[in-house]
Amino acid sequence: MSQGLRITFLMHVVVALGFGIVMYLVPETWATLVNWVPFDSAITRLYGAALLALAVGSWFGYRATRWHEVRIVVQMGIALAVLSTLGGLYELLLAGAPAFTSVAIVIFVVFAVAWIYFYREAQP
């Protein structure tokens, strides 16, 4: 497995863990910081839990040594990043999402590019 993919997994752990902890433990604070409206603490906490689970998956990917051990995690990362980018763009451009949505979109685009690059690189 390439060093670049390992670094991508580690970066994903840090980002998903950082956002996930805040959204899971203090959803009201998160919503206030990013002007997330309408606010639903249960959905925000659920999203935080999903991010924490993704961080765990990326931690396992970081610790793996062979491509076949991480292939499905990379495929899931591609799906998540691409779908989240598209959904975020829709919300930002057409549905009046808060400005912070653009930060999330940039993060998702960076991970989409990285996951796709490493997926294509690993294919025979």
C-alpha positions in Angstrom: 0.0 0.0 0.0 1.4 3.4 -0.9 2.6 5.9 1.6 0.3 8.5 0.1 -2.8 6.4 0.8 -1.6 5.8 4.4 -1.3 9.6 4.8 -4.7 10.1 3.3 -6.2 7.7 5.8 -4.5 9.5 8.6 -5.7 12.9 7.5 -9.2 11.4 7.2 -9.0 10.1 10.8 -8.0 13.6 12.0 -10.7 15.5 10.1 -13.5 13.0 10.8 -12.6 12.7 14.4 -12.4 16.5 14.9 -15.8 17.2 13.4 -17.3 14.0 14.7 -16.4 14.6 18.3 -17.9 18.2 18.3 -21.0 17.2 16.5 -21.6 14.1 18.7 -20.8 15.7 22.1 -21.9 19.3 21.7 -24.3 19.5 18.7 -25.8 22.8 19.9 -22.4 24.4 20.0 -21.6 23.1 16.5 -24.9 24.4 15.1 -24.3 27.8 16.6 -20.7 28.0 15.3 -21.6 27.1 11.7 -25.1 28.7 11.6 -26.7 25.3 10.9 -30.4 25.8 10.6 -32.8 24.3 11.0 -31.2 22.6 13.9 -32.0 19.1 15.1 -29.7 17.8 17.9 -30.6 14.2 17.3 -29.7 14.4 13.6 -26.5 16.4 14.3 -25.5 13.9 16.9 -26.2 11.0 14.5 -24.0 12.7 11.8 -21.3 13.1 14.4 -21.6 9.3 15.3 -21.3 8.5 11.6 -18.1 10.6 11.3 -16.6 8.9 14.3 -17.3 5.5 12.7 -15.7 6.7 9.5 -12.7 7.8 11.5 -12.4 4.3 13.0 -12.6 2.8 9.5 -9.9 5.1 8.3 -7.7 4.2 11.3 -8.0 0.5 10.4 -7.1 1.5 6.8 -4.1 3.4 8.1 -2.9 0.4 10.0 -3.5 -2.0 7.1 -0.5 -3.1 4.9 -2.1 -4.5 1.8 -4.5 -3.0 -0.8 -7.0 -5.8 -0.5 -7.5 -4.9 3.1 -8.5 -1.3 2.3 -10.1 -1.5 -1.1 -13.7 -1.4 0.1 -12.9 1.4 2.6 -11.5 3.5 -0.3 -14.6 2.7 -2.4 -16.8 3.9 0.4 -14.7 7.0 0.8 -15.2 7.8 -2.9 -18.9 7.3 -2.7 -19.2 9.4 0.5 -17.0 12.3 -0.8 -18.6 12.5 -4.2 -22.2 12.3 -3.0 -21.5 14.8 -0.2 -19.8 17.2 -2.6 -22.9 17.1 -4.9 -25.3 17.4 -2.0 -23.3 20.2 -0.5 -23.2 22.1 -3.8 -26.9 21.7 -4.2 -27.6 23.0 -0.7 -25.1 25.9 -1.1 -26.2 27.1 -4.5 -29.9 26.3 -4.5 -31.2 25.9 -1.0 -29.6 28.7 1.0 -27.2 26.6 3.1 -24.9 28.5 5.5 -21.6 29.7 4.3 -19.7 27.1 6.3 -21.1 24.5 3.8 -18.4 25.7 1.4 -15.7 24.6 3.9 -17.3 21.1 4.0 -17.4 21.0 0.2 -13.7 21.8 -0.1 -12.9 19.1 2.4 -15.0 16.6 0.5 -13.5 17.5 -2.9 -10.0 17.1 -1.5 -10.9 13.6 -0.2 -12.7 12.7 -3.4 -9.7 13.5 -5.5 -7.4 11.6 -3.1 -9.5 8.5 -2.8 -10.1 8.4 -6.6 -6.4 8.9 -7.3 -5.3 6.1 -4.9 -8.0 3.8 -6.1 -7.0 4.2 -9.7 -3.3 3.9 -8.8 -3.9 0.6 -7.1 -5.8 -1.0 -10.0 -3.8 -3.5 -12.1 
